[in-house]
Amino acid sequence: MKPESEISPTSPTPPPEREDPDSLADFAADTAPLPPRAPTALEASPEIDAEVPPTVANRRELLLGLLGISSIAVMVAFDSTIVSTTLPRIADALDGMMLYAWVGSGYLLTTAVTVPIFGRIGDLFGRKRLMIWSVLLISLCSIACGLAQDMLQLVIARTVQGVGGGMMIASAFAAPADLLPDPKQRVRWMAVLSAAFAVASGIGPVLGGAITQSFGWRMAFAVVPIAAIPTLWILYRYFPDLRPAKVASGRQIDWIGGLLLMLAVGGPLLALELAFDDHTQPIAAALLLLTGIAAAVVLLPFERRTAVPMLPLRVLASREAQLLSLAGLLVGAVMFALIYFGPLVLQNVLLVSPRDAGLLMTPLVMCIPLASIANGYIFPRLAQPQRLMTLGAVLLALGCLGVGLLDANVPASWAMAAFALAGLGLGFLLPNLTMFIQVICERRDVGVASALIQTSRAIGSAAGIAALGVVVARTNVLEGVRIGMGVAILSCVLIALLVMNVRMRNTQETRSQG
């Protein structure tokens, strides 16, 4: 890892010596929460977000705070999974199969662009208000989706909804680190949050399919606004309003850096959509790609000179952070290819109803908490916990192989087993990606570091959906999904190779074994 002086040259005082990379990645040997401490010389730099935010005072506040995060996880799950089983019926009703992939990729595009922005704003101002605003925005856009008269209106509503999704994801994934600074305690509670997410995700496809079949697809979009009512009350009433000791003002926010970051992330993604869409626009795609590259080139030196940067480059300085970001990109691509095109292949190849497609997809999301709970139990006991991510990559590859072998003669149990293996693999990958990056980064950067992983996943998701959508549109559902699953298996192999090179060591376990 580079010395901190190279990472943050704007600090007026020389930073203290940092531990070597192995020590930086080590987990806390003590399971007690970190005690309050005075800011170091580095934390007293001109960056307004320097001081560590306070933690909750007692167990009751902790449980209520986690209840608020769990309610957000349920909202995210409903928002993502209900659409997956209703989308084939919506595309037929609105005669918009050509825009099928845009419903997902438009949402993920705006999510990818906004997650790092809101992650940084959460570090500067606190996360409670962001979570409340995200619930409101997602609910309003869900109502707009239900009122859409054509596929273009649906795509626009889902794209705007992605802004709320970015706000929600950036806040919810970083909030546990505010409440539980010790990673060994946090990993156990994150298993509970994963269980809440997975249960809601399991209910979502079934509920969406049942509502679509019984009342029509428009009523399926009423689930999210209804779920928003208790979520808003829990967040407003119980979630602690944790903020940094020094809160930046609106004038100190790096809006120029935020705009450059949005262009650097969004330009190439939108170029990918335009370049491989059925109505190819190569000139516009090339211009967007060049715009994204130029924005990235300008962003890096600009952020180095900014006192309160939107993207603190120290977050990306370590090799581990770079490897985890690339792994997150590949995990997102594989995960959302399964979520969005799994129901399509089930309904078009196995010829099942939307409700039955939701039931067959249930093992994918229900196995995530099983693996997450096992991960929370095994994680503190392994000297090298990155091996859990390697196991997850292997299981995910086996699940993709099973999905790729689906055809009209395959029994439904085969599909359920394939999605179950994929869910187990994701259960070992998703929580550890976030946990590892939070351990590697500094406490003051936990929001933007968590957002970095979510952005990588969102970029991979948008790219994966767009690429597989093009393949399906130019071939057929069965052949296109098989090609996509072949690429997904190769991606899983690369994920395993990447995480095997992450230097993460549990020193407490190493000492106990010695």
Secondary structure by P-SEA (a helix, b strand, c coil): ccccccccccccccccccccccccccccccccccccccccccccccccccbbbbccccaaaaaaaaaaaaaaaaaaaaaccccccaaaaaaaaaccccccccaaaaaaaaaaacaaaaaaaaaccccaaaaaaaaaaaaaaaaaaaacccaaaaaaaaaaaaaaaaaaaacccaaaaaacccaaaaaaaaaaaaaaaaaaaaaaaaaaaaaaaccccccccaaaaaaaaaaaaaaacccccccccccccccccaaaaaaaaaaacaaaaaaaaaaccccccaaaaaaaaaaaaaaaaaaaaaaaacccccccccccccaaaaaaaaaaaaaaaaaaaaaaaaaaaaaacccccaaaaaaaacccccaaaaaaaaaaaacccccccaaaaaaaaaaaaaaaaaaaaccccccaaaaaaaaaaaaaaaaacaaaaaaaaaaaccccaaaaaaaaaaaaaaaaaaaaaaaaaaaaaaccaaaaaaaaaaaaaaaaaaaaaaaaaccccaaaaaaaac
